């Protein structure tokens, strides 16, 4: 099921997505949808990382670099 979302952007902010749409050859809806999905993915990753970091510390992984090696 698709939902329509209306957002307000200032003229200054609106110019950036329009330029990006042209360079990526995407419509504004597709661009905003991609940006929102990417934002949610990053947000979920950061939440999971912050939940798992204490466990990583107790097992001897002390840095983010240690976790990703």
C-alpha positions in Angstrom: 0.0 0.0 0.0 1.4 3.4 -1.0 0.9 6.6 1.0 1.2 10.1 -0.2 3.2 12.4 2.0 3.3 16.2 1.7 6.2 18.1 3.0 7.1 21.8 2.9 10.5 23.0 1.9 12.0 26.4 1.8 13.0 27.7 -1.7 16.6 27.4 -0.7 16.3 23.8 0.3 14.1 22.9 -2.6 16.8 23.9 -5.1 19.2 21.2 -3.9 16.8 18.2 -4.5 15.9 19.6 -8.0 19.6 19.8 -8.9 20.1 16.3 -7.6 17.1 15.0 -9.5 18.7 16.3 -12.7 22.1 14.9 -12.0 20.7 11.4 -11.0 17.9 11.5 -13.6 15.3 10.7 -11.0 12.0 12.2 -10.3 11.6 14.2 -7.0 9.3 11.5 -5.5 11.8 8.8 -6.2 14.7 10.8 -4.9 12.9 11.7 -1.7 11.8 8.1 -1.2 15.4 6.9 -1.7 16.7 9.5 0.8 14.1 8.6 3.4 14.7 4.9 3.0 18.5 5.5 3.4 17.9 7.7 6.4 15.8 4.9 8.1 18.5 2.3 7.3 21.2 4.4 8.8 19.0 5.2 11.9 18.3 1.5 12.4 22.0 0.6 12.1 23.0 3.2 14.6 20.4 2.0 17.1 21.6 -1.6 16.7 25.2 -0.5 17.0 24.5 1.4 20.2 22.7 -1.6 21.7 25.4 -4.1 20.8 28.4 -1.9 21.7 28.3 -2.7 25.5 28.4 -6.4 24.7 31.3 -5.9 22.3 33.2 -4.0 25.0 32.7 -6.8 27.6 34.1 -9.3 25.1 37.2 -7.3 24.4 36.2 -5.3 21.3 37.0 -1.8 22.4 36.7 0.3 19.2 34.4 0.5 16.2 37.4 -0.6 14.1 37.7 -3.8 16.2 34.0 -4.6 15.7 34.2 -4.3 11.9 37.4 -6.4 11.4 
